[in-house]
Amino acid sequence: MTEFELKFQVDPQYRAAVESAVARGSSRRERLQARYYDTADGALAAQRIILRIRKEGRRWVQTAKAPGGHPLERHEHNVDIATPKTSDVPPPRLERHAGTPIGTLIDKALRAAGQDPAEAQLMPLYATDIRRTTREMRTGDARIELAFDRGEVRAGNRSYPVCELELELKSGSPRSMLELARRWRIRYGLWLDTVSKSARGERLAKGIEYGEAVKAEPPSVHGDMDGPQVFRAVIGACLAQMLPNASEVAAGSLEAEHVHQLRVGIRRLRTALREMADLAPAIDSVWEPALVDAFRALGRQRDREHLQKTVQPQIEAAGGPPVAWAEPAEPEPAPAAVVRDRTFQLVLMSLIAASLPPDEDAADAPPSKQKSELARKPLRARLNKLHRKVVRDGRHFETLEPEAQHRVRKRLKRLRYLGEFVAPIFGEARAARYLQELRPAQDALGEHNDAAVAIDAYRKAADHDGSAWFAVGWLSARQAQSAIACRDALDKVAQARRFWKSS
């Protein structure tokens, strides 16, 4: 069985209202007490497999879950367990999932860890105690289960409070469920969260608050796909990076890598929307401004940290004075507030819908060779255009104004991301060689742009602290040579063999 669900965190101020809304009509309440298991070396968790024993009312159920083909889709298999007494906690048994797709995944995970599945020893790691209110409802062509959970996750003497809403698709279209989710988000200020209760438990057991930042992974595309299929796969890959990092930031993480990887995901997504528009069935005009606003708001934090932790120590090491940084005229929104913002959350849900395959009555037919070639044609055109503009401006990069130099850097990033997206369509080995040729230019232009941003910040600081002029002069004196280094690196891009060209 495959499940498609959305999970939202509920602000405490809306808890009573959400619980009351779920409890309307034919609803039910139950207590869910679960224990989660893994091997001592975490063989299941390493493959993102979850195994639990849960008491649901008066019955016990063993459940195994594993990632599916979409960031919000999971494989799931449930087995009822008979016990002499309902108070008896049954031990987990892996053979209960034998002969199922998830049973096969469990076997592979254990063998990858060097264990015999028949002899694997499981141990309890953490537990949950949840009061759940559920009801089913219909919207559009979909039947959906709403579940409001409150309670806690426990591991040893550590605990984490739970207050969240889950929407699970029982039948019908995921798009109908997403439309319902949009309405509930507007009404109750919910925000998407991809961190499961099991992940919370693992963190408690390890004594950590947040998970690792998620980096970009290539989309699952191939040469037989048509344009819309390629576009959906790319959007799905971008969301697979954005949603986990956005969940951590929304939960309060201020770790620079979470914010950075979320911004990378947004930048990659914007590249897809801009450069692959010819392949897309529809792109909503509200997506771009919402993504830009979030990207810039999160970037201001990154720029401040770079100034204070990287640039200013370099200035002082060169003999420069410390600088008093003025507080902004208006307080900047916290990263969590940026991610929880209504518009940004609604755009995320629209993008999830855009990443889904057509509904069954309009399902994809196997693309013909002609359709696949029609997808390649606009991609070649976009890659060629970006490559030509980067090479053209690179020839005289040092003569460009800072704003124009920044545009070259952005084009180079879009060229890299688009190349990574479509590499399997044109040949991964050739694409890898080309993309490797871009890296020195990316690094050079990144350092040059960081210095330009710092110069502008120090100029503004000089309005109230004249000692900032030392930094302006010190950084500016290096920009001319830095620009020449960028030009030289871009000259090598001009010589790179374009992988999308026919042999």
C-alpha positions in Angstrom: 0.0 0.0 0.0 1.2 3.5 -0.8 -0.1 6.5 1.2 -0.1 10.2 0.3 -0.4 12.6 3.1 0.3 16.1 4.2 1.3 17.0 7.8 1.0 20.4 9.3 2.2 22.0 12.5 -0.5 23.7 14.5 0.2 27.0 16.3 -0.9 26.6 20.0 -3.3 29.6 19.6 -5.2 27.6 17.0 -5.1 24.2 18.7 -8.7 24.3 20.1 -10.1 25.6 16.9 -8.4 22.9 14.8 -9.4 20.2 17.2 -13.0 21.4 17.2 -13.1 21.5 13.4 -11.8 18.0 13.1 -14.2 16.7 15.7 -17.3 17.9 13.8 -19.7 15.4 12.3 -18.9 11.7 12.5 -15.5 11.8 14.2 -13.8 9.5 16.7 -11.2 9.9 19.4 -8.6 7.3 20.4 -5.4 7.0 22.3 -2.4 5.7 20.3 0.6 4.4 22.2 3.5 3.3 20.0 7.0 1.9 20.4 9.5 2.2 17.6 12.2 -0.4 16.9 15.5 -0.7 15.0 18.7 -2.7 15.1 21.5 -1.5 17.4 23.4 -0.1 14.4 20.3 1.7 13.0 20.1 -0.4 9.8 16.4 0.5 9.2 16.8 4.2 9.9 19.7 4.4 7.5 17.3 3.5 4.7 14.5 5.7 6.2 12.4 2.7 7.1 10.2 2.9 10.2 9.0 -0.1 12.2 6.6 0.3 15.1 4.2 -1.6 17.3 1.2 0.6 18.2 -1.8 0.1 20.5 -4.9 1.5 18.8 -7.7 1.5 21.2 -7.8 -2.1 22.3 -5.9 -3.7 19.4 -2.2 -3.9 18.5 -0.8 -3.2 15.0 2.6 -3.6 13.6 3.4 -1.1 10.9 6.4 -0.7 8.5 6.9 2.4 6.4 9.4 3.5 3.8 9.8 6.4 1.3 7.8 6.3 -1.9 8.3 7.9 -5.3 7.3 11.4 -4.2 8.5 13.4 -1.2 5.0 13.2 0.3 4.3 9.5 -0.6 5.2 6.5 1.5 5.0 2.7 1.3 3.1 1.3 4.3 2.1 -2.2 5.5 0.0 -2.9 8.6 -0.5 -6.2 10.4 -3.0 -6.7 13.2 -1.5 -8.7 16.2 -3.5 -10.9 18.5 -2.5 -10.9 22.2 -3.9 -12.8 25.2 -4.4 -9.5 27.0 -4.6 -6.0 25.5 -2.1 -4.9 28.2 0.5 -7.3 26.7 3.0 -5.5 24.5 3.7 -7.9 21.5 7.3 -8.1 20.3 8.0 -7.0 16.7 8.6 -9.7 14.1 10.0 -8.8 10.7 8.4 -11.8 9.0 5.0 -10.2 9.4 6.0 -8.1 6.4 7.3 -10.9 4.3 6.2 -11.0 0.7 5.3 -7.4 0.6 7.2 -4.5 -1.2 8.2 -3.1 2.2 9.3 -6.5 3.4 11.7 -6.6 0.5 13.1 -3.1 1.4 13.6 -4.3 5.0 15.6 -7.3 3.8 17.8 -5.1 1.6 18.4 -2.6 4.4 19.5 -5.4 6.8 21.7 -7.1 4.2 23.3 -3.7 3.3 24.2 -3.5 7.0 25.8 -7.0 6.9 22.9 -8.7 8.8 20.9 -11.8 8.2 17.2 -10.7 8.2 16.3 -14.0 9.9 18.6 -13.2 12.8 18.3 -9.5 13.1 17.8 -8.3 16.7 15.4 -5.4 17.2 15.4 -3.0 20.2 13.0 -0.3 21.3 14.4 3.2 20.8 11.6 5.7 21.6 7.8 5.9 22.1 4.8 8.1 21.4 1.7 8.7 23.4 -0.9 10.5 21.2 -4.6 11.5 21.7 -6.0 11.5 18.2 -9.2 13.0 16.8 -10.1 11.8 13.3 -12.9 12.1 10.8 -13.3 11.4 7.1 -14.7 13.9 4.7 -15.1 14.3 0.9 -14.0 17.2 -1.2 -14.0 17.3 -4.9 -13.4 13.7 -6.0 -11.4 12.8 -2.9 -12.0 11.0 0.3 -9.7 12.3 3.0 -9.0 11.4 6.6 -8.2 14.3 8.9 -6.3 13.5 12.1 -5.5 16.0 14.8 -2.8 14.7 17.1 -1.7 16.0 20.5 0.6 14.3 22.9 4.3 13.7 23.1 7.3 11.7 21.8 9.6 10.3 24.4 13.1 8.8 24.4 14.5 8.1 27.9 14.0 11.3 30.0 13.6 13.5 26.9 10.3 14.5 25.4 8.8 16.5 22.5 5.3 17.9 22.5 3.1 17.0 19.5 0.4 19.3 18.1 -0.2 18.6 14.4 -2.8 17.9 11.7 -2.4 15.2 9.2 -4.4 14.9 6.0 -4.3 11.4 4.4 -5.7 10.6 1.0 -7.9 7.6 1.1 -9.2 7.7 -2.5 -9.4 10.2 -5.4 -7.2 13.0 -6.5 -4.2 14.4 -4.5 -5.0 17.7 -6.0 -8.4 17.8 -4.3 -6.7 17.1 -1.0 -4.2 19.9 -1.6 -7.1 22.3 -2.3 -8.6 21.3 1.1 -5.2 21.8 2.7 -5.0 25.3 1.2 -8.3 26.3 2.8 -7.3 24.9 6.2 -4.0 26.7 6.0 -5.7 30.1 5.3 -8.2 29.5 8.1 -5.8 28.2 10.8 -2.3 29.4 10.0 -0.9 25.9 9.5 2.6 25.2 8.1 3.9 22.2 6.3 6.2 19.8 8.2 7.9 16.8 6.8 9.5 15.7 10.1 7.7 12.5 11.2 7.1 11.5 14.8 9.6 8.7 14.3 12.2 11.2 13.2 11.5 13.3 16.3 12.0 10.2 18.4 15.3 9.4 16.7 16.5 12.9 17.4 15.5 12.7 21.0 17.3 9.4 21.4 20.4 11.0 20.0 20.0 14.2 22.0 19.8 16.5 19.0 17.1 19.0 18.2 17.3 19.3 14.4 18.1 17.0 11.5 20.9 17.4 9.0 20.4 19.8 6.1 19.2 18.2 2.9 21.2 18.8 -0.2 20.0 18.7 -3.8 19.7 15.3 -5.5 19.3 15.0 -9.3 15.8 14.5 -10.6 14.8 11.1 -12.0 14.6 12.0 -15.7 15.5 10.0 -18.8 15.6 10.5 -22.5 12.2 8.8 -23.1 10.2 11.4 -21.1 8.1 14.0 -22.7 8.3 17.7 -21.7 5.7 17.7 -18.9 7.1 14.6 -17.4 10.6 16.1 -17.3 9.2 19.3 -15.7 7.3 17.4 -13.0 10.3 15.3 -12.1 12.5 18.5 -11.8 9.9 20.3 -9.6 9.6 17.1 -7.4 13.4 17.0 -7.0 13.5 20.7 -6.0 10.7 20.1 -3.4 12.6 17.1 -2.0 15.3 19.5 -1.0 13.2 22.5 -0.1 10.5 20.9 2.1 12.8 19.2 4.7 14.9 22.3 5.1 11.9 24.5 5.3 10.5 22.3 8.0 13.6 22.7 10.1 13.7 26.5 9.6 10.0 26.7 10.4 10.6 24.8 13.6 13.1 27.4 14.7 16.4 26.2 13.4 18.9 29.0 12.9 21.6 26.7 11.6 23.2 28.4 8.6 23.2 25.2 6.5 19.4 24.7 6.8 18.8 28.3 5.6 21.5 27.9 2.9 20.1 24.6 1.5 16.6 26.0 1.5 17.8 29.0 -0.5 19.7 26.7 -2.9 16.4 24.7 -3.4 14.5 27.9 -4.1 17.1 29.1 -6.6 17.0 25.7 -8.4 13.2 25.8 -8.5 13.2 29.3 -9.9 15.6 28.1 -12.6 13.2 25.3 -13.5 10.3 27.7 -13.7 12.2 30.2 -15.8 14.2 27.9 -18.1 11.7 25.1 -18.5 8.5 27.1 -19.0 8.1 25.7 -22.5 7.7 22.2 -21.0 5.3 23.1 -18.3 1.5 22.6 -18.6 0.9 25.8 -16.5 3.0 28.1 -14.3 1.2 30.3 -11.9 2.4 33.9 -12.0 2.2 34.2 -8.2 4.9 31.6 -7.6 7.9 33.7 -8.6 7.3 36.8 -6.4 6.6 34.6 -3.4 9.8 32.6 -3.9 11.8 35.8 -4.5 10.6 37.4 -1.3 11.4 34.3 0.8 14.8 33.9 -1.0 15.8 37.5 -0.3 14.5 37.6 3.3 16.5 34.4 4.1 19.5 35.8 2.2 19.7 38.9 4.4 20.5 36.7 7.4 23.2 34.9 5.3 24.8 38.2 4.2 24.9 39.5 7.8 26.5 36.2 9.1 29.1 36.3 6.2 30.0 39.9 7.1 30.4 39.3 10.8 32.0 35.8 10.8 34.1 35.9 7.6 34.7 39.3 6.2 35.1 41.4 9.4 37.8 39.0 10.8 39.7 39.3 7.6 39.5 43.1 7.8 40.8 43.1 11.4 43.6 40.6 10.5 44.7 43.2 7.9 44.9 45.9 10.6 41.4 47.3 10.1 39.2 48.5 13.0 36.1 46.8 14.3 32.8 48.2 12.9 29.6 49.1 14.8 26.8 47.7 12.8 23.5 49.7 13.0 20.3 47.9 13.8 17.9 47.8 10.8 15.2 50.5 10.7 12.6 47.8 10.9 13.2 44.4 12.6 13.9 41.7 10.0 11.4 38.8 10.2 12.9 35.6 11.8 13.7 32.8 9.3 10.9 30.8 10.9 8.4 33.5 10.2 9.5 33.8 6.6 8.9 30.1 6.0 5.6 30.0 7.9 4.3 33.0 5.9 0.9 32.4 4.3 1.9 33.2 0.8 5.0 31.0 0.8 3.1 28.1 2.3 0.3 28.3 -0.3 2.9 28.4 -3.1 4.6 25.3 -1.7 1.2 23.5 -1.9 0.6 24.7 -5.4 4.1 23.4 -6.4 3.4 20.0 -4.8 0.3 19.8 -7.0 2.4 20.8 -10.1 4.8 18.0 -9.3 2.2 15.3 -9.3 1.4 13.1 -12.4 -2.0 13.6 -14.1 -5.1 12.1 -12.5 -6.0 8.6 -13.6 -8.5 9.7 -16.2 -5.8 11.8 -17.9 -2.8 9.6 -17.1 0.5 9.8 -19.0 0.7 7.7 -22.1 4.1 6.4 -23.0 5.8 9.2 -24.9 6.7 8.6 -28.5 10.2 9.3 -29.8 8.8 12.4 -31.5 7.4 13.7 -28.2 10.7 13.1 -26.4 12.6 15.0 -29.1 10.1 17.8 -28.7 11.2 18.1 -25.1 14.9 18.2 -26.1 14.5 21.0 -28.6 13.5 23.8 -26.1 16.1 22.5 -23.6 18.8 22.7 -26.2 17.7 26.3 -27.0 17.7 27.4 -23.3 21.1 25.8 -22.7 22.6 27.4 -25.8 21.2 30.8 -24.9 22.6 30.8 -21.3 25.9 29.5 -22.5 26.3 32.2 -25.2 25.4 35.0 -22.8 27.7 33.8 -20.1 30.6 33.5 -22.7 29.8 36.9 -24.3 29.8 38.8 -21.0 32.7 36.9 -19.7 35.0 38.2 -22.4 34.9 41.7 -20.9 33.7 40.9 -17.3 36.1 43.3 -15.7 34.5 46.3 -17.6 31.0 45.5 -16.4 29.2 47.4 -13.7 28.7 45.4 -10.5 25.0 44.8 -11.2 25.9 43.4 -14.7 28.6 41.2 -13.1 26.0 39.9 -10.7 23.7 39.0 -13.7 26.5 37.0 -15.2 26.8 35.0 -11.9 23.1 34.4 -11.8 23.1 33.2 -15.5 26.0 30.9 -14.7 24.1 29.4 -11.8 21.0 28.8 -14.0 23.2 27.2 -16.6 24.7 24.8 -14.0 21.3 23.9 -12.5 19.6 23.4 -15.9 22.5 21.3 -17.0 22.2 19.1 -13.8 18.5 18.8 -14.3 18.7 17.4 -17.9 22.0 15.6 -17.8 20.5 12.1 -18.2 18.6 13.2 -21.3 21.7 14.2 -23.2 24.3 11.9 -21.6 25.5 12.0 -18.0 29.2 11.5 -18.7 29.4 14.3 -21.2 27.3 16.6 -19.0 29.5 15.9 -15.9 32.6 17.0 -17.9 30.9 20.2 -18.9 29.6 21.0 -15.5 33.0 20.4 -14.0 34.3 23.1 -16.3 31.9 25.5 -14.7 33.1 25.1 -11.2 36.1 27.4 -11.2 34.0 30.2 -12.7 31.2 29.6 -10.1 33.7 29.8 -7.3 35.5 32.9 -8.6 32.2 34.8 -9.3 30.8 33.8 -5.9 33.8 35.3 -4.1 33.7 38.4 -6.3 30.0 38.9 -5.6 30.4 38.3 -1.8 33.0 41.1 -1.8 30.7 43.4 -3.8 27.9 42.8 -1.3 30.3 43.5 1.6 31.5 46.7 0.1 28.0 48.0 -0.2 27.3 47.0 3.4 30.4 48.8 4.7 29.5 51.9 2.7 26.1 52.0 4.5 27.8 51.4 7.8 30.1 54.3 7.2 27.1 56.7 7.5 27.2 56.2 11.3 30.7 54.7 11.8 33.5 56.2 9.8 35.9 53.3 10.6 34.0 51.3 8.0 35.8 53.2 5.3 38.9 51.1 5.9 37.0 48.0 4.9 35.5 49.7 1.8 39.0 50.7 0.6 40.6 47.3 1.5 37.9 45.3 -0.3 37.7 47.7 -3.3 41.4 47.5 -3.9 41.0 43.8 -4.6 38.0 43.9 -6.8 39.9 44.8 -10.0 42.2 41.7 -9.8 39.2 39.6 -8.7 37.3 40.6 -11.8 40.2 39.6 -14.0 40.3 36.2 -12.3 36.6 35.9 -13.0 37.2 36.7 -16.7 39.9 34.1 -17.0 37.7 31.5 -15.4 34.8 32.4 -17.8 37.2 32.0 -20.7 37.5 28.3 -19.8 33.7 28.0 -19.9 33.8 29.2 -23.5 36.1 26.4 -24.4 34.0 23.7 -22.7 32.3 21.2 -25.0 28.6 21.6 -24.8 27.1 18.3 -23.9 23.7 19.0 -25.4 25.1 19.3 -28.9 24.8 16.4 -31.2 28.0 14.5 -31.7 
